[in-house]
Amino acid sequence: MKRPTIDEIAERRLGEMGADERAEYDEGREAVELAFQIGDAIRGLRETAGLSQRALALRMHTSQAQVARIEAGVVAATLTTLQRAARALGFVLNVDFIKRPQVRSPARVD
């Protein structure tokens, strides 16, 4: 018998979720994806600037381990931390609010 892949397990599990559980899952996934995107952006800027994680950490007044966690997307950095990172890299932090595409909800049955 063939062992299922992680993607197959995840797909099956997502299909079994109710609407509320799926909404909670989607919200958590969005947060994780955002942390990864931010970490990737900081890593790219740091590497372009020719800085090590330690050098960036010194400029931010934090630890190298904290910079590593942010870049890996393991932690959701606070706005204050993101401002310190931007400043240390010679940038200004800019936050945009973009309207989310409207998703059609299934019809309610009472």
N, C-alpha and C positions, 0 to 999 in steps of 0.2 A: 504494500500500500504506500502510495506517494505521500510524503509529509507536506502539509500546506506551507506556503511561504508566508512571511509576515504581512505582505500586502493582501494576500487572500484572506488571512484571518481578520485583518482590519476591515476589509470590504464587507465580510460577512457580519462582523460585529456592528458596523455602522448601519447595515441594513436591518438589524434587529432592534435598533434604538427607536424609542418613541420620539415624538416631536420635541418635548421639553429636554430630554436627555441629549438629543442631537444638537439643539440650540446651545446647550451648555458646552458640549464638546467643541462645536464650531467656535465659540467665544474663546475657549482655552487655546485652541489651535491658532487662532488669530494672534493672540498674545505671544505665543511661542514664535510664530513666524516674524512678528515685528521685532522681537528681541534678536533673532538671527539676522534680520536685515540691518538693524542698527549696528550690531557687532561687526558685520561684514563691512559696512561703510566705514566704521572707525578703523578697522584693520587696514583697509585700502588707503585711507588718508595717512595713517601712520607709516605704512610702508612707502608710500609716495614721498613722504617727508624724510625718509631715510632714518627713522627713529626705531629704536628697539622698544619693546614693551616697558622695560625698566626706565628708559629715558622719558617715555610718555608719562609713566606713573610719577616720576619725579616732578615733571611739569604740572601734573594734576594734583599733586600733594596726596597721592594715594599709593597703594602697593602694586607691584607688578602682578601679583596674583589677582587683584581686582580687575586690572586691565585685561588679563587673560580671560577671566570669567565673562566680562562684558563682550569681548571680541568673539568668544565661543557661543554667545547667546544663551548662556546658562543663567544669567541674572537679568532682570528687567531693571536697567539703570534708571535712576531718578532724573528728573529734569535738571537738577543742580549738577549732578555728575556729568550729564551730557553737555551742559554749558561749560563745565571745566575742561572736558575733552575737546570741545570745539575751540575754546580759547587757547588751549595748549597746542593745538594743531594750526592755529592762525585762521580760524573760521569763526563765524557767528552762527549759533544754533537758530534754525528757523522751523517753526512748527506750522503745518498746514492742516486744515480740516477740509476733507474732500467728501462730498456727498456720496454715500454708499448707493450702489445700484439697487433699485427696488427688487426684492425677491417676492415672488407671488407665494402667499401662504395658502396651504390647503384649506378648502372650505370647511367651516366648523359645522359639526352635526350635533345638535343639542337633543 
